[in-house]
Amino acid sequence: MKLEALTVSLRPRTAWEACELGMALVRSHAGAIWKPWLLVTLPILLLLNVAGWALDLLWLSGLLMWWLKPWFDRIPLFVISRAVFGETPGTRQTVRAQLRWGARWWLPYLTWRRLSPARSLYLPVDLLEGGDGGEARQRRSALGAPVYGVCALLTLVCVNFEMALVIGSVLGGLMFVPFDYLPDTFKSLIEAIGVEPQWLSALFNLLAWGAVSVIEPFYVGAGFGLYLNRRTQIEGWDIEIVFRRLRARLAAAAAPMLLVLCAMIGFSPDTAAQTPPAVETGAAVDIDAGTDASGQAAADDRDGDAEEAVEEAASEAPIREYDDDAKKTRRLPSTLGEVFRDGRSDDRGLRDAVARAMKDPTVDPKRKQSVWKAKSESKDKTKDEREDAINQGLFKGLSSGVAGFLQVAMWGVVALIVVALLLTASRWIGWFRDGGVDEDETPGDVRNAPLPEHAPLPDDIPTAIRRLWQAGHRRDALALMYRAAVESMAQRADIVLVPGATEAQCLRASRKLASAEDREAFARAVRTWQYAAYAETLPSGDDFDDLVGQLSRRFGWAA
């Protein structure tokens, strides 16, 4: 695994941030995911629906498409698992890989692991790591145990989104149905659901496939993001990447370092012969008693120069400590500057990565706990604390007084209500004793009177309508025209309208007219009446006269 080739920034994230990382990968490689998805899933959808139509088992076709979702999940997983390392596969490569990739895991994920809530996380563990049964089981437990609840909630959210897309598609289609036809449409839809025709099952299978095609790649991407995050947390991938990059830089400088080492080995005897013993810090220097003053001065000068050289080197380079044969600590300067010179790179990135890793709560767990403690338990009270205690006591006393006053007032209101009920008991006590007295036990003439009936239509309907219009009673003329049109339509269609039928009901009843010209003329009459009755918009004289003439010709009104 080439961790240094990762195209994403790895760092310890929360579970939901990891899910967002996986969804961002899906959005970044949308074309490479959905092209092979359509090429693989669409032919299978058509094949299963054709077989279901032939066998009258379209519901089984939809169930099989839903059950094969783990097999389809390999498509987005194959793409993003390689794209994250900078190797985005092509459409043909992805389609070919679906014939054999992860074949030994097909049976588990299509049987006992099909309904696993953590399928989005376990799928990359099994398909990408390729472990055996026991090893894969341990890996799934190690990676999935801390985030199992997040995986289950992610599955529930994605299922709800798929259901919302299916229901929204159905309701979106009903938005284009005219309002007047909605009751009949709903009635027909309910009847169709009860009968379950073939076309309705095929349409539902298509809508379900569309919803799965939109949501499922994001579901797989979120699980892959969780997988990357868990491996980063457990295996320290972010720190390993820094070390690998550091190793690459060191490997690039290996040749100069070998040359320097060879040079140091070649010149080591002469250097050791010229090195005065006084350079060894901590070692005693014995001077013979016969040494003259000049020799003593020269030795002191050498000792001083050697000590200055060591101190200067120690100030410029880090100091290494090691034990010599005499078990005495010696401090020598580091040779990294001499080996790498200008090629020595800054290790600030490594230090930052180590600092971030040490801040991880799992590495150095800390917990902050707050404990409430009564102020009365405190031994030393400052002046401000005493003032706060006084203010708190005053506020407590004031609130207690207000609460007492409100309590007395409420009980006073209750007492007034009780007194008022007692004073008026003679008026309402009889309702509970004998159920009250009905003052009007015998219905009057108005209740027994028959409902008024409409006056019969005139023999010459067009003339009566035009007479009312010319007399200025235009609303009455329109009402007479509408009533005559409704009765004529009902008589010709051989139907009986319910009392008080609305305009919409009359329009639906007019569909039984055999002639399209009759239906059009009646609809025009209804619209004209609705404009006048509800919008207070009257037609012009010419339009009204033309409408009356059209109705007279279509319904055979005597002229």
JOGINOR-V852766 format. One record per backbone hydrogen bond with DSSP energy under -1.0 kcal/mol. CO is the residue of the C=O (numbers start at 1). NH is the residue of the N-H. E is the energy in kcal/mol with one decimal. If there is no record, write none. Layout:
[[CO NH E] [CO NH E]]
//
This chain:
[[1 3 -1.4] [2 5 -1.3] [3 6 -1.7] [14 18 -2.2] [15 19 -2.0] [16 20 -2.0] [17 21 -2.0] [18 22 -2.1] [19 23 -2.2] [20 24 -2.2] [21 25 -1.8] [22 26 -1.7] [23 27 -2.3] [24 28 -2.2] [25 29 -1.6] [27 30 -1.0] [30 34 -2.8] [31 35 -1.5] [33 37 -1.5] [34 38 -2.3] [35 39 -2.1] [36 40 -1.8] [37 41 -2.8] [38 42 -1.6] [41 45 -2.5] [42 46 -2.4] [43 47 -2.6] [44 48 -2.6] [45 49 -2.2] [46 50 -2.4] [47 51 -2.2] [48 52 -2.4] [49 53 -2.6] [50 54 -2.2] [51 55 -1.9] [52 57 -3.2] [57 61 -1.2] [58 62 -1.9] [59 63 -1.9] [60 64 -2.3] [61 65 -2.1] [62 66 -2.0] [63 67 -2.3] [64 68 -1.6] [66 69 -1.2] [68 72 -1.8] [69 73 -2.0] [72 75 -1.7] [73 77 -1.6] [74 78 -2.5] [75 79 -1.7] [76 80 -2.5] [77 81 -2.0] [79 83 -2.5] [80 84 -1.8] [82 87 -2.3] [83 86 -1.9] [84 7 -2.9] [90 94 -2.2] [91 95 -2.3] [92 96 -2.3] [93 97 -1.9] [96 99 -1.5] [97 100 -1.1] [97 101 -2.9] [100 103 -1.4] [102 105 -1.4] [103 106 -1.3] [105 109 -1.8] [106 110 -1.1] [108 111 -1.0] [108 113 -2.5] [111 114 -1.1] [113 116 -1.2] [116 119 -1.3] [118 122 -2.3] [119 123 -2.1] [121 125 -1.1] [122 126 -2.2] [123 127 -2.7] [124 128 -1.9] [126 130 -1.2] [132 136 -3.1] [133 137 -2.0] [134 138 -2.0] [135 139 -2.3] [136 140 -2.6] [137 141 -2.0] [138 142 -2.5] [139 143 -2.6] [140 144 -2.3] [141 145 -1.6] [147 151 -2.2] [148 152 -2.4] [149 153 -2.4] [150 154 -2.5] [151 155 -2.3] [152 156 -2.2] [153 157 -2.5] [154 158 -2.3] [155 159 -2.2] [156 160 -2.1] [157 161 -2.1] [158 162 -2.1] [159 163 -2.3] [160 164 -2.4] [161 165 -2.2] [162 166 -2.0] [163 167 -2.6] [164 168 -2.7] [165 169 -2.0] [166 170 -1.9] [167 171 -2.6] [168 172 -2.5] [169 173 -1.8] [170 174 -1.6] [173 176 -1.1] [174 177 -1.5] [178 181 -1.0] [179 182 -1.1] [181 185 -2.4] [182 186 -3.1] [183 187 -2.2] [184 188 -2.6] [185 189 -2.6] [186 190 -2.6] [187 191 -2.3] [188 192 -2.3] [189 193 -2.3] [190 194 -1.9] [191 195 -2.0] [192 196 -2.9] [197 201 -1.6] [198 202 -2.3] [199 203 -2.3] [200 204 -2.3] [201 205 -2.3] [202 206 -2.1] [203 207 -2.4] [204 208 -2.6] [205 209 -2.2] [206 210 -2.2] [207 211 -2.3] [208 212 -2.3] [209 213 -2.4] [210 214 -1.3] [211 215 -2.1] [212 216 -2.5] [215 219 -1.8] [216 220 -2.4] [217 221 -2.5] [218 222 -2.3] [219 223 -1.8] [220 224 -2.2] [221 225 -2.1] [222 226 -2.0] [223 227 -2.0] [224 228 -2.4] [225 229 -2.2] [226 230 -2.5] [227 231 -2.0] [228 232 -1.9] [229 233 -2.3] [230 234 -2.3] [231 235 -2.5] [232 236 -1.3] [236 240 -2.4] [237 241 -2.4] [238 242 -1.3] [239 243 -2.2] [240 244 -2.5] [241 245 -2.2] [242 246 -2.2] [243 247 -2.6] [244 248 -2.0] [245 249 -1.8] [246 250 -2.3] [247 251 -2.6] [248 252 -1.6] [249 253 -1.1] [251 254 -1.2] [253 257 -1.4] [254 258 -2.3] [255 259 -2.0] [256 260 -2.2] [257 261 -2.4] [258 262 -2.5] [259 263 -2.2] [260 264 -2.5] [261 265 -2.5] [262 266 -2.3] [263 267 -1.9] [267 271 -1.7] [268 272 -2.1] [269 273 -2.1] [270 274 -1.9] [276 279 -1.7] [277 280 -1.2] [280 283 -1.5] [288 291 -1.3] [292 296 -2.2] [293 297 -2.2] [294 298 -2.7] [295 299 -2.5] [296 300 -2.2] [297 301 -2.5] [298 302 -2.7] [299 303 -2.9] [300 304 -2.6] [301 305 -2.9] [302 306 -2.8] [303 307 -2.4] [304 308 -2.2] [305 309 -2.4] [306 310 -2.5] [307 311 -2.4] [308 312 -2.6] [309 313 -2.3] [310 314 -2.4] [311 315 -1.8] [312 316 -1.3] [313 317 -1.8] [318 334 -1.5] [320 332 -1.4] [322 330 -1.8] [324 327 -2.0] [328 324 -1.4] [330 322 -1.2] [332 320 -2.2] [335 339 -2.0] [336 340 -2.7] [337 341 -1.5] [340 343 -2.4] [341 344 -1.2] [347 351 -2.2] [348 352 -2.6] [349 353 -2.4] [350 354 -2.7] [351 355 -2.5] [352 356 -2.5] [353 357 -2.3] [354 358 -2.3] [355 359 -1.1] [357 360 -1.1] [360 363 -1.4] [360 364 -2.1] [374 377 -1.3] [375 378 -1.1] [382 386 -1.9] [383 387 -2.2] [384 388 -2.5] [385 389 -2.2] [386 390 -2.1] [387 391 -2.7] [388 392 -2.5] [389 393 -2.1] [390 394 -2.4] [391 395 -2.6] [392 396 -2.3] [393 397 -2.4] [394 398 -2.5] [395 399 -2.7] [396 400 -2.1] [397 401 -2.0] [398 402 -2.3] [399 403 -2.4] [400 404 -2.1] [401 405 -2.2] [402 406 -2.5] [403 407 -1.9] [404 408 -2.1] [405 409 -2.4] [406 410 -2.4] [407 411 -2.1] [408 412 -1.9] [409 413 -2.1] [410 414 -2.2] [411 415 -2.1] [412 416 -2.2] [413 417 -2.2] [414 418 -2.1] [415 419 -2.2] [416 420 -2.4] [417 421 -2.2] [418 422 -2.0] [419 423 -2.2] [420 424 -1.6] [422 425 -1.0] [424 427 -1.4] [424 428 -1.1] [425 429 -2.4] [429 433 -1.0] [430 434 -2.2] [430 436 -1.0] [444 448 -1.1] [460 464 -2.0] [461 465 -2.3] [462 466 -2.5] [463 467 -2.2] [464 468 -1.9] [465 469 -2.0] [466 470 -2.6] [467 471 -1.7] [468 473 -1.9] [469 472 -1.2] [472 474 -1.4] [473 477 -2.0] [474 478 -2.4] [475 479 -2.4] [476 480 -2.4] [477 481 -2.3] [478 482 -2.6] [479 483 -2.5] [480 484 -2.3] [481 485 -2.3] [482 486 -2.3] [483 487 -2.2] [484 488 -2.4] [485 489 -2.5] [486 490 -2.6] [487 491 -2.2] [488 492 -2.4] [489 493 -2.7] [490 495 -2.0] [498 501 -1.2] [502 506 -2.1] [503 507 -2.4] [504 508 -2.3] [505 509 -2.0] [506 510 -1.7] [509 512 -1.5] [510 513 -1.8] [515 519 -1.6] [516 520 -2.3] [517 521 -2.4] [518 522 -2.3] [519 523 -2.3] [520 524 -2.0] [521 525 -1.9] [522 526 -2.3] [523 527 -2.4] [524 528 -2.2] [525 529 -2.1] [526 530 -2.3] [527 531 -2.4] [528 532 -1.7] [529 533 -2.8] [530 534 -2.6] [531 537 -2.3] [540 544 -2.5] [541 545 -2.4] [542 546 -2.5] [543 547 -2.4] [544 548 -2.4] [545 549 -2.1] [546 550 -2.2] [547 551 -2.5] [548 552 -2.1] [549 553 -1.9] [550 554 -2.3] [551 555 -2.7] [552 557 -1.1]]
//
